[in-house]
Amino acid sequence: MDDIVGQLLTQKYPFRFIDCIVDFEKGKNIVCKKNVTINEYFFNGHFPGNPVLPGVIISEALAQAAILLYKKSGMDEKNDKEYLLKKIQMEYLSKVLPGDSLYIHVEAEKMFSIGGIVNVKAKVNEKIVAKGKIIFGAVDKGGEANE
């Protein structure tokens, strides 16, 4: 695992779905990587004998990459924010299987002190397997989200 990922994300094993940061441009975009392995806990039930990475895990990986972009862009310098999903709009286009390397692309549409709007896509072998938009909020730890 990339050390910086562990420092910036509050999610820990087994709920961290980013292995490393591949590329980053402050305030603009980030590319992260997740190596999908057969020993992932969710493959026991999704689906026995025909393992497929659940879409919700892909969405979570995209959301975690969005948080990394936000934090690495200096939007949470004090590291005192909690992140809330406001809206997610996703299309799943192809299966992701054990052995695949999932590349997670996040591009900032707008970033504010209270959150962000990002366009996201996930790729395997340069093929887009999921794409969409995520809107998230960033609130002070222990605070409440704005309506």
The 8 nearest C-alpha neighbors of each residue, nearest first, counted from 0:
[[1, 18, 19, 2, 4, 5, 17, 3],
 [0, 2, 19, 4, 3, 18, 5, 20],
 [3, 1, 5, 4, 0, 6, 19, 7],
 [2, 4, 6, 5, 1, 7, 19, 20],
 [5, 3, 7, 1, 2, 6, 8, 19],
 [6, 4, 2, 3, 7, 8, 1, 0],
 [5, 7, 3, 4, 8, 2, 9, 1],
 [6, 8, 4, 5, 3, 9, 67, 70],
 [9, 7, 10, 5, 4, 6, 67, 63],
 [8, 10, 11, 7, 5, 6, 15, 81],
 [11, 9, 15, 8, 14, 12, 5, 13],
 [10, 12, 15, 14, 13, 9, 5, 8],
 [13, 11, 14, 15, 10, 16, 5, 9],
 [12, 14, 15, 11, 16, 40, 10, 39],
 [13, 15, 12, 11, 10, 16, 59, 56],
 [16, 14, 11, 10, 12, 17, 13, 60],
 [15, 17, 60, 14, 33, 18, 59, 63],
 [18, 16, 33, 19, 15, 32, 60, 31],
 [19, 17, 0, 33, 32, 1, 16, 34],
 [20, 18, 1, 32, 31, 17, 0, 21],
 [19, 21, 31, 22, 30, 32, 1, 18],
 [20, 22, 31, 30, 19, 32, 23, 29],
 [23, 21, 30, 29, 20, 31, 24, 28],
 [24, 22, 29, 28, 30, 25, 21, 20],
 [23, 25, 28, 27, 29, 26, 22, 72],
 [26, 24, 72, 27, 23, 28, 71, 68],
 [25, 27, 72, 24, 28, 107, 68, 69],
 [26, 28, 107, 24, 25, 106, 29, 68],
 [29, 27, 106, 24, 105, 23, 107, 26],
 [28, 30, 23, 105, 22, 68, 104, 24],
 [29, 31, 104, 22, 21, 103, 20, 23],
 [32, 30, 20, 103, 21, 19, 102, 17],
 [31, 33, 102, 19, 101, 18, 103, 17],
 [34, 32, 101, 18, 17, 100, 35, 16],
 [33, 35, 100, 101, 36, 99, 32, 18],
 [34, 36, 97, 99, 98, 100, 33, 37],
 [35, 37, 97, 38, 98, 39, 34, 99],
 [36, 38, 97, 39, 42, 35, 98, 50],
 [37, 39, 36, 40, 42, 43, 41, 97],
 [40, 38, 37, 41, 42, 36, 35, 43],
 [39, 41, 42, 43, 38, 13, 44, 37],
 [42, 40, 43, 39, 44, 45, 52, 53],
 [41, 43, 45, 44, 50, 40, 39, 46],
 [44, 42, 41, 47, 45, 40, 46, 50],
 [43, 45, 46, 42, 47, 41, 50, 40],
 [46, 44, 42, 50, 47, 43, 51, 41],
 [45, 47, 50, 44, 49, 48, 42, 51],
 [48, 46, 49, 44, 43, 45, 50, 42],
 [47, 49, 46, 50, 45, 43, 42, 44],
 [50, 48, 46, 47, 51, 45, 42, 96],
 [51, 49, 46, 42, 45, 47, 48, 96],
 [52, 50, 96, 95, 45, 53, 46, 94],
 [51, 53, 95, 96, 54, 50, 56, 94],
 [54, 52, 55, 56, 51, 57, 45, 41],
 [55, 53, 57, 56, 58, 52, 91, 129],
 [54, 56, 58, 53, 57, 59, 52, 60],
 [57, 55, 59, 54, 58, 53, 60, 52],
 [56, 58, 54, 60, 55, 59, 61, 53],
 [59, 57, 55, 61, 56, 60, 54, 62],
 [58, 60, 56, 62, 61, 57, 63, 55],
 [61, 59, 63, 16, 57, 62, 58, 56],
 [60, 62, 58, 64, 59, 63, 103, 65],
 [61, 63, 65, 59, 64, 60, 58, 66],
 [64, 62, 60, 66, 65, 61, 59, 67],
 [63, 65, 67, 61, 66, 62, 60, 68],
 [66, 64, 62, 68, 63, 67, 105, 69],
 [67, 65, 69, 63, 64, 68, 70, 62],
 [66, 68, 64, 70, 65, 69, 71, 63],
 [69, 67, 65, 71, 66, 70, 29, 72],
 [70, 68, 66, 72, 67, 74, 71, 65],
 [69, 71, 67, 75, 72, 73, 74, 68],
 [70, 72, 68, 73, 69, 67, 25, 74],
 [73, 71, 25, 26, 69, 70, 74, 68],
 [74, 72, 76, 71, 70, 75, 69, 25],
 [73, 75, 70, 69, 72, 76, 112, 71],
 [76, 74, 70, 78, 73, 77, 80, 79],
 [75, 77, 73, 78, 74, 70, 79, 71],
 [78, 76, 79, 75, 80, 74, 73, 70],
 [79, 77, 75, 76, 80, 70, 7, 81],
 [78, 80, 77, 140, 139, 75, 81, 76],
 [81, 79, 139, 140, 138, 137, 78, 82],
 [80, 82, 140, 138, 137, 139, 83, 79],
 [83, 81, 137, 136, 80, 138, 135, 84],
 [84, 82, 136, 135, 85, 137, 81, 144],
 [83, 85, 135, 86, 136, 134, 82, 87],
 [84, 86, 135, 134, 83, 136, 87, 133],
 [87, 85, 134, 84, 133, 88, 135, 132],
 [86, 88, 133, 132, 89, 134, 85, 84],
 [87, 89, 132, 131, 133, 86, 90, 130],
 [90, 88, 131, 130, 87, 91, 132, 129],
 [89, 91, 130, 129, 131, 92, 88, 128],
 [92, 90, 129, 128, 93, 89, 130, 54],
 [91, 93, 128, 129, 90, 127, 94, 130],
 [92, 94, 128, 91, 95, 129, 127, 126],
 [95, 93, 96, 51, 128, 52, 92, 91],
 [96, 94, 52, 51, 99, 93, 97, 128],
 [95, 97, 51, 99, 52, 98, 94, 50],
 [98, 96, 36, 37, 35, 99, 95, 50],
 [97, 99, 36, 35, 96, 100, 34, 37],
 [100, 98, 35, 97, 96, 101, 34, 123],
 [101, 99, 34, 33, 35, 123, 102, 98],
 [100, 102, 33, 123, 32, 122, 99, 34],
 [103, 101, 32, 122, 121, 31, 123, 100],
 [102, 104, 121, 31, 30, 32, 61, 120],
 [105, 103, 30, 120, 119, 29, 121, 102],
 [106, 104, 119, 29, 28, 118, 65, 117],
 [105, 107, 28, 118, 117, 27, 119, 108],
 [108, 106, 117, 27, 109, 28, 116, 118],
 [107, 109, 117, 116, 106, 118, 110, 115],
 [110, 108, 116, 107, 115, 111, 117, 114],
 [111, 109, 115, 114, 116, 107, 108, 112],
 [112, 110, 114, 113, 115, 109, 74, 116],
 [111, 113, 114, 74, 110, 137, 75, 115],
 [112, 114, 137, 111, 136, 138, 115, 110],
 [115, 113, 136, 137, 111, 135, 112, 110],
 [114, 116, 110, 135, 109, 111, 134, 117],
 [115, 117, 134, 109, 108, 133, 107, 110],
 [118, 116, 107, 108, 133, 106, 132, 119],
 [119, 117, 132, 106, 105, 131, 107, 133],
 [120, 118, 105, 131, 130, 104, 132, 117],
 [119, 121, 130, 104, 129, 103, 131, 122],
 [120, 122, 103, 129, 102, 128, 127, 104],
 [123, 121, 127, 102, 126, 128, 125, 101],
 [122, 124, 101, 126, 125, 100, 102, 99],
 [123, 125, 126, 122, 100, 101, 99, 127],
 [126, 124, 123, 122, 127, 102, 121, 128],
 [127, 125, 122, 123, 124, 128, 121, 93],
 [126, 128, 122, 129, 121, 125, 123, 120],
 [127, 129, 93, 92, 122, 121, 91, 126],
 [130, 128, 91, 121, 92, 120, 90, 127],
 [131, 129, 120, 90, 119, 89, 121, 91],
 [130, 132, 89, 119, 88, 118, 90, 120],
 [131, 133, 118, 88, 119, 117, 87, 89],
 [132, 134, 87, 117, 86, 116, 135, 88],
 [135, 133, 116, 86, 85, 115, 87, 84],
 [136, 134, 84, 85, 114, 115, 83, 133],
 [135, 137, 114, 83, 82, 113, 85, 84],
 [138, 136, 114, 82, 113, 81, 80, 83],
 [139, 137, 80, 81, 142, 144, 140, 113],
 [138, 140, 80, 142, 79, 141, 81, 137],
 [141, 139, 80, 81, 142, 79, 138, 143],
 [140, 142, 139, 143, 81, 138, 80, 79],
 [143, 141, 139, 140, 138, 144, 81, 80],
 [142, 144, 145, 138, 141, 139, 140, 146],
 [143, 145, 138, 146, 142, 136, 83, 137],
 [144, 146, 143, 136, 138, 113, 142, 137],
 [145, 144, 143, 85, 136, 113, 83, 138]]
